[in-house]
Amino acid sequence: MQEETTVLPGDLAQCHAVILEMADTIRELKILNEKHKHQLAQLLRYRYGQRSDRMHSEQLVLWALGEEKPVPESSEMNEGEPTGKKRRRRGHGRRPLPEDLPRKRLVHDVSAEEKVCPHCEVEKKRIGEETSEQLDYVPASFYVIEHVHPKYACPLCQQGVVQATKPMQPIEKGIPGPGLLAHVVTSKFADHLPLYRLEGIFARYGVDIARSTMCGWLLECGKLLEPLYDRMRSQVLSSKVIFTDDTPVPVQDKKRTKTRTGRIWVYAGDREHPYTVYDYTPDRSRDGPVRFLAGYEGYLQADAYPGYDALYQSGRITEVACWAHVRRKYVEAELAHPLGAAIAVAWIRRLYRIEKVSKEMDATSRKALRDEKASLLLDAFKAWLDQTVLEVLPKSPLGQAMGYTFSNWDALQRYLEDGDLEIDNGRAERAMKPTALGRKNWLFFGSDRGGRTAAILNSFTYTCKDLGIDPFGYLRDVFERISAHPMHRLDVLLPDRWLAARTCREPDTAIGA
C-alpha cells in the first residue's frame, strides 16, 4: 500500500493560506478537545464523584491571590474552617425509647429459697427493683375480617325478612381491606418497594397475592383518590408561587420492544397551600405544563426549560429562575476554569448566606434584608460577569455558564421582588427524589395509565411525609371513609386538614412522621 504524499504549494500566498487554514483547524480541534475533556470529566464525576454542588475550599482561596477586589468573608471562603461558634453535634449514645410504645413487663424473680434469709430464717421483703429496656419486633401480620349479616324474620308468618346492608368498601367485591391497600400504596410509593418484592414478602407470611393483582389494586386506589387529588391540584393552583420540575421515567410500549421515555412533573404549592401534586405526561412537550397550569396566575419557579416560555408570554405567570441551577453550571466548569468558576461560586454562596439569615423571618423582613444586601451583591456579581465574559470563549464551560446566567438574569433577580419567593427551586427538586429512588427499584411504568396512577398516589404519600404524617395511617383512614364520604365535604380529607382535625380530636395520639 502506497503512502499518501502531501504536495506543498510553491507560491508564498498559497502557503500563507494553508497555514491560516491549519491554524483555524487547530483552534477548532482545541475547542473540541476541551469540550470532550469537560464532558468526560462530568461523566466520571457523575459515575464516581460526589453529587453535591461543592467545590474545593482551596480553590475558593485562589480569589484572594492577586485580586484587588473585595473577597468573600473568611467563613464563605473556607467553609470547613471553624468560625468561632461551636457547632452542636448530635450524640452517638443510645437514645431513649419512645414513651408511647406498648410495653410488655417481664419480671425475673429469684427462687423461693433465695427469698428466705439464711441467718434469720424469715422471708425477705421487697425493697425495690431494677429495670432495663429492650426493643423487640413483631412482624407484620394478616388477619381476615368476616362480614356477618344476620337475617331476621317473623316467627309466625315467616315474612318481612330483614338484613343489614354491607358498608361500602374501597374496592367493591374485592378482597383487600383498607389497611392492606394503604400498606401496598405506602410500600410502593413511600418506601419504593416494587410489587414483586411485596409479593415475596407476603408469601413469607403464607399469603399468595400476585403482583398483577396488586397492580390492579393500585389502579383502583388511584381512581378512588382522584376526586381528592383534583382538590389538591386546585389548592396548589391557588398558591402565590408554584415550584415545578420534571424527570424522565421509562414506560413500556406494546408497539415497541424497548421502553420509551415518559415524564413525571411535580407542582409544589406555597406555605399557605402545603400540597405537592405530581402529573404524568407521555413526553416532555409544553402541553403538559400548559394543561396543568391552565387558569393559574402567579409566580412559577422552575428551571430554564423552553416549554415554560408559552406560559410566561401569556402575562398571567411570572418567571422566577433558580440560583441552584446557575451554581451547578459553574461547579461543572471547575475542572476547565478553576479560578473563574471558584469566584462565581463564591459570589453565589454569599447570596445563600443572606437567605440562611432570613430563613426564620417573615416575608416583609426578608424582602427588606434582600433589598439591603442581596441587591448590592447582585450588582457587583453582574459587573464581574460583564468584565470576565470578554476574556472567556463563549463555547467553553465557563462561557456557557455565563451565557446561561446572562440569559436568565432578569428571572434570577425576581426573588428580590417578594419575600415569599425563594432563591432556588429546591422544594421541587426535593420532591423529585422519591421518583428518582423508586425508578431504581421498579425500573419502569407498565403503561401511560400506570404513570397517571403513580402520579396520583405519589401526591398523597409525599404530601403526607412533607407534613409529618404517617402515609399509612392517613391512607387507611381515607380508604375507610372516602367511599361513603359526601363530595361537598371532601376538603376535610386533605392531608393538612385531616391532621388538624385528628390532632384536635386525639391530642395524645396524633400521627407523627
ABEGO torsion letter per residue (X at the ends): XBBBBBBBBABAAAAAAAAAAAAAAAAAAAAAAAAAAAAAAAAAAAAABBABBBBBAAAAAAAABGBABBBBBAAAABAABBAGBBBBBBBABBBBBBAABBBBBBBBBBBAAAABBAAAGBBBBBAEBBBBBBBBBBBBBBBBBBBBBBBBBBAAAGBGBBBBBBBBBABBGBABBAAAAAAAAAAAAAAGBBAAAAAAAAAAAGBBBBAAAAAAAAAAAAAAAAAAAAAAAAAAAABABBBBBBBBBBBBBAABABBBBBBBBBBBBBAABBBBBBBBBABABAAAAAAAABGBBEBBBBBABAAAAAAAAAGABBBBBBAAAAAAAAAAAAAABAAAAAAAAAAAAAAAAAAAAAAABBAAAAAAAAAAAAAAAAAAAAAAAAAAAAABBAABAAAAAAAAAAAAAAAAAAAAABAABBABAAAAAAAAAAAAAAAAAAGBBABAAAAAAAAAAAAAAAAAAAAGBBAAAAAAAAAAAAAABBAAAAAAABAAAAAAAAAAABAAABBBX
